[in-house]
Amino acid sequence: MLGEAFSQSNTDPKLVKKWYALYTHAKWEKKVASIFTRKNIENYCPLNKVLRQWSDRKKIVYEPLFTCYVFARITDKERISVLQTDGVLNYVSWQGKPAVIRDTEIEVIKKFLLEYSNVKLERLDIDVNDIVRVKCGLFMEQEGTVMEVLGKTVRISLPSLGYYMTAEIPKSHLEVVNNNARDAC
């Protein structure tokens, strides 16, 4: 047990893999993900299942959820070589540094896209309000920040990306853990 703690604390931070969001050329998200896969770079290009209507037919297509974004799970040593990949423009930055995306946020995106199709993505422009816990369903026991509630629509915050996803979750499936608006009074 002591050996485990010792070996974990000695891990070189430059060898720890972290998720980063990368800007790509327009319409290059799938191509960049494919190039990363060929280079054995762990990546994720979230694809949204969308029903498209043409004049003669309907078809389900898979479009990138985040336009011009691909996620790569890499070490600090790999950061420069990833930038040199065709189609990659730069890292998504937060406070002047490449934004590190938490593993849990990548997992939330994956679960969200498995559960819902035709997901809408909106830029996050509001402050944090109530902390809630989901009582049942896919996100059972998960706590999150309510960004806005309109009828049954709840917006789930992904703070390190600056986005939130929208889905319908009945209010009866939520319980307030901490009401920041009331606590401020």
C-alpha positions as protocol buffer text, in pm:
chain_id: "A"
residue {
  index: 1
  type: MET
  ca { x: 0 y: 0 z: 0 }
}
residue {
  index: 2
  type: LEU
  ca { x: 281 y: 243 z: 88 }
}
residue {
  index: 3
  type: GLY
  ca { x: 460 y: 132 z: -231 }
}
residue {
  index: 4
  type: GLU
  ca { x: 149 y: 215 z: -436 }
}
residue {
  index: 5
  type: ALA
  ca { x: 128 y: 567 z: -298 }
}
residue {
  index: 6
  type: PHE
  ca { x: 501 y: 613 z: -350 }
}
residue {
  index: 7
  type: SER
  ca { x: 498 y: 492 z: -711 }
}
residue {
  index: 8
  type: GLN
  ca { x: 196 y: 712 z: -798 }
}
residue {
  index: 9
  type: SER
  ca { x: 362 y: 1022 z: -656 }
}
residue {
  index: 10
  type: ASN
  ca { x: 677 y: 950 z: -860 }
}
residue {
  index: 11
  type: THR
  ca { x: 491 y: 945 z: -1194 }
}
residue {
  index: 12
  type: ASP
  ca { x: 649 y: 1199 z: -1425 }
}
residue {
  index: 13
  type: PRO
  ca { x: 379 y: 1464 z: -1491 }
}
residue {
  index: 14
  type: LYS
  ca { x: 504 y: 1489 z: -1852 }
}
residue {
  index: 15
  type: LEU
  ca { x: 406 y: 1122 z: -1907 }
}
residue {
  index: 16
  type: VAL
  ca { x: 50 y: 1154 z: -1772 }
}
residue {
  index: 17
  type: LYS
  ca { x: -209 y: 1148 z: -2051 }
}
residue {
  index: 18
  type: LYS
  ca { x: -467 y: 1428 z: -2051 }
}
residue {
  index: 19
  type: TRP
  ca { x: -749 y: 1518 z: -2285 }
}
residue {
  index: 20
  type: TYR
  ca { x: -701 y: 1833 z: -2494 }
}
residue {
  index: 21
  type: ALA
  ca { x: -938 y: 1995 z: -2742 }
}
residue {
  index: 22
  type: LEU
  ca { x: -784 y: 2089 z: -3076 }
}
residue {
  index: 23
  type: TYR
  ca { x: -912 y: 2330 z: -3339 }
}
residue {
  index: 24
  type: THR
  ca { x: -927 y: 2181 z: -3689 }
}
residue {
  index: 25
  type: HIS
  ca { x: -988 y: 2320 z: -4034 }
}
residue {
  index: 26
  type: ALA
  ca { x: -1360 y: 2341 z: -4115 }
}
residue {
  index: 27
  type: LYS
  ca { x: -1508 y: 1999 z: -4204 }
}
residue {
  index: 28
  type: TRP
  ca { x: -1178 y: 1825 z: -4107 }
}
residue {
  index: 29
  type: GLU
  ca { x: -1290 y: 1680 z: -3772 }
}
residue {
  index: 30
  type: LYS
  ca { x: -1336 y: 1320 z: -3896 }
}
residue {
  index: 31
  type: LYS
  ca { x: -1020 y: 1337 z: -4111 }
}
residue {
  index: 32
  type: VAL
  ca { x: -807 y: 1456 z: -3817 }
}
residue {
  index: 33
  type: ALA
  ca { x: -953 y: 1184 z: -3592 }
}
residue {
  index: 34
  type: SER
  ca { x: -869 y: 927 z: -3859 }
}
residue {
  index: 35
  type: ILE
  ca { x: -511 y: 1056 z: -3889 }
}
residue {
  index: 36
  type: PHE
  ca { x: -473 y: 1044 z: -3508 }
}
residue {
  index: 37
  type: THR
  ca { x: -599 y: 684 z: -3508 }
}
residue {
  index: 38
  type: ARG
  ca { x: -344 y: 587 z: -3775 }
}
residue {
  index: 39
  type: LYS
  ca { x: -71 y: 754 z: -3564 }
}
residue {
  index: 40
  type: ASN
  ca { x: -192 y: 557 z: -3254 }
}
residue {
  index: 41
  type: ILE
  ca { x: -298 y: 879 z: -3079 }
}
residue {
  index: 42
  type: GLU
  ca { x: -601 y: 827 z: -2855 }
}
residue {
  index: 43
  type: ASN
  ca { x: -873 y: 1061 z: -2982 }
}
residue {
  index: 44
  type: TYR
  ca { x: -1242 y: 1131 z: -2970 }
}
residue {
  index: 45
  type: CYS
  ca { x: -1453 y: 1308 z: -3230 }
}
residue {
  index: 46
  type: PRO
  ca { x: -1806 y: 1318 z: -3081 }
}
residue {
  index: 47
  type: LEU
  ca { x: -2056 y: 1240 z: -3356 }
}
residue {
  index: 48
  type: ASN
  ca { x: -2417 y: 1353 z: -3335 }
}
residue {
  index: 49
  type: LYS
  ca { x: -2681 y: 1124 z: -3490 }
}
residue {
  index: 50
  type: VAL
  ca { x: -2904 y: 1350 z: -3702 }
}
residue {
  index: 51
  type: LEU
  ca { x: -3196 y: 1270 z: -3933 }
}
residue {
  index: 52
  type: ARG
  ca { x: -3155 y: 1467 z: -4259 }
}
residue {
  index: 53
  type: GLN
  ca { x: -3436 y: 1526 z: -4508 }
}
residue {
  index: 54
  type: TRP
  ca { x: -3366 y: 1541 z: -4880 }
}
residue {
  index: 55
  type: SER
  ca { x: -3628 y: 1592 z: -5148 }
}
residue {
  index: 56
  type: ASP
  ca { x: -3644 y: 1218 z: -5223 }
}
residue {
  index: 57
  type: ARG
  ca { x: -3548 y: 1054 z: -4892 }
}
residue {
  index: 58
  type: LYS
  ca { x: -3458 y: 1078 z: -4526 }
}
residue {
  index: 59
  type: LYS
  ca { x: -3124 y: 955 z: -4398 }
}
residue {
  index: 60
  type: ILE
  ca { x: -2948 y: 932 z: -4063 }
}
residue {
  index: 61
  type: VAL
  ca { x: -2607 y: 1097 z: -4078 }
}
residue {
  index: 62
  type: TYR
  ca { x: -2333 y: 1138 z: -3819 }
}
residue {
  index: 63
  type: GLU
  ca { x: -2202 y: 1492 z: -3788 }
}
residue {
  index: 64
  type: PRO
  ca { x: -1936 y: 1623 z: -3551 }
}
residue {
  index: 65
  type: LEU
  ca { x: -2103 y: 1761 z: -3238 }
}
residue {
  index: 66
  type: PHE
  ca { x: -1834 y: 2025 z: -3191 }
}
residue {
  index: 67
  type: THR
  ca { x: -1757 y: 2193 z: -3522 }
}
residue {
  index: 68
  type: CYS
  ca { x: -1383 y: 2230 z: -3579 }
}
residue {
  index: 69
  type: TYR
  ca { x: -1296 y: 2037 z: -3258 }
}
residue {
  index: 70
  type: VAL
  ca { x: -1130 y: 1699 z: -3200 }
}
residue {
  index: 71
  type: PHE
  ca { x: -1017 y: 1569 z: -2860 }
}
residue {
  index: 72
  type: ALA
  ca { x: -683 y: 1397 z: -2812 }
}
residue {
  index: 73
  type: ARG
  ca { x: -560 y: 1219 z: -2498 }
}
residue {
  index: 74
  type: ILE
  ca { x: -187 y: 1279 z: -2497 }
}
residue {
  index: 75
  type: THR
  ca { x: 117 y: 1342 z: -2280 }
}
residue {
  index: 76
  type: ASP
  ca { x: 297 y: 1677 z: -2262 }
}
residue {
  index: 77
  type: LYS
  ca { x: 574 y: 1525 z: -2477 }
}
residue {
  index: 78
  type: GLU
  ca { x: 325 y: 1456 z: -2759 }
}
residue {
  index: 79
  type: ARG
  ca { x: 174 y: 1806 z: -2766 }
}
residue {
  index: 80
  type: ILE
  ca { x: 402 y: 1946 z: -3039 }
}
residue {
  index: 81
  type: SER
  ca { x: 376 y: 1642 z: -3270 }
}
residue {
  index: 82
  type: VAL
  ca { x: -5 y: 1651 z: -3243 }
}
residue {
  index: 83
  type: LEU
  ca { x: -2 y: 2016 z: -3350 }
}
residue {
  index: 84
  type: GLN
  ca { x: 196 y: 1920 z: -3660 }
}
residue {
  index: 85
  type: THR
  ca { x: -85 y: 1690 z: -3781 }
}
residue {
  index: 86
  type: ASP
  ca { x: -252 y: 1786 z: -4111 }
}
residue {
  index: 87
  type: GLY
  ca { x: -579 y: 1967 z: -4044 }
}
residue {
  index: 88
  type: VAL
  ca { x: -493 y: 2073 z: -3686 }
}
residue {
  index: 89
  type: LEU
  ca { x: -477 y: 2449 z: -3636 }
}
residue {
  index: 90
  type: ASN
  ca { x: -415 y: 2493 z: -3261 }
}
residue {
  index: 91
  type: TYR
  ca { x: -514 y: 2392 z: -2911 }
}
residue {
  index: 92
  type: VAL
  ca { x: -831 y: 2531 z: -2758 }
}
residue {
  index: 93
  type: SER
  ca { x: -694 y: 2761 z: -2489 }
}
residue {
  index: 94
  type: TRP
  ca { x: -814 y: 2862 z: -2146 }
}
residue {
  index: 95
  type: GLN
  ca { x: -637 y: 3153 z: -1975 }
}
residue {
  index: 96
  type: GLY
  ca { x: -352 y: 3142 z: -2226 }
}
residue {
  index: 97
  type: LYS
  ca { x: -277 y: 2769 z: -2189 }
}
residue {
  index: 98
  type: PRO
  ca { x: -410 y: 2463 z: -2376 }
}
residue {
  index: 99
  type: ALA
  ca { x: -734 y: 2367 z: -2201 }
}
residue {
  index: 100
  type: VAL
  ca { x: -719 y: 2031 z: -2023 }
}
residue {
  index: 101
  type: ILE
  ca { x: -1051 y: 1847 z: -2044 }
}
residue {
  index: 102
  type: ARG
  ca { x: -1140 y: 1626 z: -1748 }
}
residue {
  index: 103
  type: ASP
  ca { x: -1189 y: 1254 z: -1819 }
}
residue {
  index: 104
  type: THR
  ca { x: -1533 y: 1279 z: -1658 }
}
residue {
  index: 105
  type: GLU
  ca { x: -1642 y: 1543 z: -1910 }
}
residue {
  index: 106
  type: ILE
  ca { x: -1540 y: 1324 z: -2203 }
}
residue {
  index: 107
  type: GLU
  ca { x: -1739 y: 1039 z: -2044 }
}
residue {
  index: 108
  type: VAL
  ca { x: -2044 y: 1266 z: -2000 }
}
residue {
  index: 109
  type: ILE
  ca { x: -2029 y: 1360 z: -2369 }
}
residue {
  index: 110
  type: LYS
  ca { x: -2005 y: 990 z: -2468 }
}
residue {
  index: 111
  type: LYS
  ca { x: -2300 y: 890 z: -2245 }
}
residue {
  index: 112
  type: PHE
  ca { x: -2505 y: 1190 z: -2358 }
}
residue {
  index: 113
  type: LEU
  ca { x: -2459 y: 1099 z: -2727 }
}
residue {
  index: 114
  type: LEU
  ca { x: -2545 y: 733 z: -2660 }
}
residue {
  index: 115
  type: GLU
  ca { x: -2869 y: 834 z: -2486 }
}
residue {
  index: 116
  type: TYR
  ca { x: -2982 y: 1120 z: -2713 }
}
residue {
  index: 117
  type: SER
  ca { x: -2978 y: 1193 z: -3085 }
}
residue {
  index: 118
  type: ASN
  ca { x: -3003 y: 1527 z: -3263 }
}
residue {
  index: 119
  type: VAL
  ca { x: -2826 y: 1700 z: -2972 }
}
residue {
  index: 120
  type: LYS
  ca { x: -2808 y: 2079 z: -2986 }
}
residue {
  index: 121
  type: LEU
  ca { x: -2497 y: 2262 z: -2871 }
}
residue {
  index: 122
  type: GLU
  ca { x: -2503 y: 2619 z: -2744 }
}
residue {
  index: 123
  type: ARG
  ca { x: -2225 y: 2848 z: -2626 }
}
residue {
  index: 124
  type: LEU
  ca { x: -2219 y: 2894 z: -2246 }
}
residue {
  index: 125
  type: ASP
  ca { x: -2277 y: 3258 z: -2149 }
}
residue {
  index: 126
  type: ILE
  ca { x: -2442 y: 3243 z: -1804 }
}
residue {
  index: 127
  type: ASP
  ca { x: -2329 y: 3206 z: -1443 }
}
residue {
  index: 128
  type: VAL
  ca { x: -2351 y: 2905 z: -1213 }
}
residue {
  index: 129
  type: ASN
  ca { x: -2677 y: 2867 z: -1017 }
}
residue {
  index: 130
  type: ASP
  ca { x: -2824 y: 2567 z: -836 }
}
residue {
  index: 131
  type: ILE
  ca { x: -2636 y: 2241 z: -780 }
}
residue {
  index: 132
  type: VAL
  ca { x: -2866 y: 1942 z: -846 }
}
residue {
  index: 133
  type: ARG
  ca { x: -2846 y: 1564 z: -829 }
}
residue {
  index: 134
  type: VAL
  ca { x: -3019 y: 1346 z: -1087 }
}
residue {
  index: 135
  type: LYS
  ca { x: -3238 y: 1090 z: -907 }
}
residue {
  index: 136
  type: CYS
  ca { x: -3296 y: 846 z: -1195 }
}
residue {
  index: 137
  type: GLY
  ca { x: -3208 y: 780 z: -1557 }
}
residue {
  index: 138
  type: LEU
  ca { x: -2875 y: 779 z: -1738 }
}
residue {
  index: 139
  type: PHE
  ca { x: -2713 y: 1039 z: -1510 }
}
residue {
  index: 140
  type: MET
  ca { x: -2848 y: 893 z: -1184 }
}
residue {
  index: 141
  type: GLU
  ca { x: -2659 y: 1022 z: -877 }
}
residue {
  index: 142
  type: GLN
  ca { x: -2460 y: 1269 z: -1090 }
}
residue {
  index: 143
  type: GLU
  ca { x: -2443 y: 1622 z: -959 }
}
residue {
  index: 144
  type: GLY
  ca { x: -2441 y: 1914 z: -1193 }
}
residue {
  index: 145
  type: THR
  ca { x: -2505 y: 2281 z: -1226 }
}
residue {
  index: 146
  type: VAL
  ca { x: -2840 y: 2395 z: -1358 }
}
residue {
  index: 147
  type: MET
  ca { x: -2769 y: 2653 z: -1621 }
}
residue {
  index: 148
  type: GLU
  ca { x: -3131 y: 2718 z: -1720 }
}
residue {
  index: 149
  type: VAL
  ca { x: -3468 y: 2544 z: -1686 }
}
residue {
  index: 150
  type: LEU
  ca { x: -3744 y: 2603 z: -1939 }
}
residue {
  index: 151
  type: GLY
  ca { x: -4027 y: 2355 z: -1894 }
}
residue {
  index: 152
  type: LYS
  ca { x: -3856 y: 2014 z: -1898 }
}
residue {
  index: 153
  type: THR
  ca { x: -3534 y: 2132 z: -2064 }
}
residue {
  index: 154
  type: VAL
  ca { x: -3220 y: 2123 z: -1851 }
}
residue {
  index: 155
  type: ARG
  ca { x: -2880 y: 2246 z: -1966 }
}
residue {
  index: 156
  type: ILE
  ca { x: -2576 y: 2049 z: -1843 }
}
residue {
  index: 157
  type: SER
  ca { x: -2254 y: 2244 z: -1794 }
}
residue {
  index: 158
  type: LEU
  ca { x: -1917 y: 2134 z: -1937 }
}
residue {
  index: 159
  type: PRO
  ca { x: -1708 y: 2414 z: -1786 }
}
residue {
  index: 160
  type: SER
  ca { x: -1363 y: 2342 z: -1926 }
}
residue {
  index: 161
  type: LEU
  ca { x: -1502 y: 2348 z: -2281 }
}
residue {
  index: 162
  type: GLY
  ca { x: -1730 y: 2648 z: -2230 }
}
residue {
  index: 163
  type: TYR
  ca { x: -2029 y: 2461 z: -2374 }
}
residue {
  index: 164
  type: TYR
  ca { x: -2346 y: 2304 z: -2241 }
}
residue {
  index: 165
  type: MET
  ca { x: -2561 y: 2032 z: -2389 }
}
residue {
  index: 166
  type: THR
  ca { x: -2940 y: 2044 z: -2390 }
}
residue {
  index: 167
  type: ALA
  ca { x: -3171 y: 1753 z: -2315 }
}
residue {
  index: 168
  type: GLU
  ca { x: -3515 y: 1703 z: -2167 }
}
residue {
  index: 169
  type: ILE
  ca { x: -3501 y: 1570 z: -1812 }
}
residue {
  index: 170
  type: PRO
  ca { x: -3823 y: 1582 z: -1606 }
}
residue {
  index: 171
  type: LYS
  ca { x: -3791 y: 1811 z: -1303 }
}
residue {
  index: 172
  type: SER
  ca { x: -3923 y: 1522 z: -1092 }
}
residue {
  index: 173
  type: HIS
  ca { x: -3595 y: 1340 z: -1167 }
}
residue {
  index: 174
  type: LEU
  ca { x: -3391 y: 1618 z: -1001 }
}
residue {
  index: 175
  type: GLU
  ca { x: -3334 y: 1716 z: -641 }
}
residue {
  index: 176
  type: VAL
  ca { x: -3172 y: 2039 z: -523 }
}
residue {
  index: 177
  type: VAL
  ca { x: -2847 y: 1978 z: -335 }
}
residue {
  index: 178
  type: ASN
  ca { x: -2746 y: 2342 z: -292 }
}
residue {
  index: 179
  type: ASN
  ca { x: -2949 y: 2645 z: -396 }
}
residue {
  index: 180
  type: ASN
  ca { x: -2690 y: 2918 z: -454 }
}
residue {
  index: 181
  type: ALA
  ca { x: -2956 y: 3182 z: -520 }
}
residue {
  index: 182
  type: ARG
  ca { x: -3122 y: 3127 z: -178 }
}
residue {
  index: 183
  type: ASP
  ca { x: -2790 y: 3088 z: 2 }
}
residue {
  index: 184
  type: ALA
  ca { x: -2679 y: 3432 z: -120 }
}
residue {
  index: 185
  type: CYS
  ca { x: -2976 y: 3605 z: 51 }
}
